[in-house]
């Protein structure tokens, strides 16, 4: 699997790679609780692994930057170990990364994000940077575009965090994240105000994860499998690489950021 990964290259190697590279992929994750059966690095690791595979498909036109391994996770703070960035902190880090990449001649950037709580900030980042820094910035959720595989394999109505989707992705991409002997369904708190703030309801706002789930999970991780992870990840990589190719060919094609319609902020 050949791909340009900045963390594993010397400057002469990068100088050579920059002759063909047109776009940088910035993996963006989080450091937050994932219930009793997943490491807190989950989102950062999954974003990194997706970025590597996407870069291999689009070699030699893209490179992968270091991962932003913390994100906007205030809703998980009451579970031990979560470390959350304020949106303005994440914006500041991303802005400095984009300015650095531009200095090296890269003016197209994709934020490849695995954490729902980052999406709003990434939308703002793309709007601001594209206007202010003379770059083209895009963002996508790592596997939200895998609509067929999701439809075929995900049956929980409430999913998106340490659930059958995410644990399956981890089985396929980074199995060391999972504690198979500790897998649990989401221990959902019914009747809470969070139910009135679901996507599609009249009003949305901020609620904490413990208002929705006692063990920090939603969905049903006990249904997760390597095969489901493979189906989701490979479909998503196909969709993402198809969406990115026109950018690499300098063709003016619209890029649609991926959104999971049934998915909650994770
Ligand atoms: Zn996650």
Boltz pocket constraint, residues with backbone or C-beta under 6 A from the ligand:
constraints:
  - pocket:
      binder: B
      contacts: [[A, 34], [A, 42], [A, 43], [A, 114], [A, 115], [A, 160], [A, 161], [A, 162], [A, 166], [A, 266]]
      max_distance: 6.0
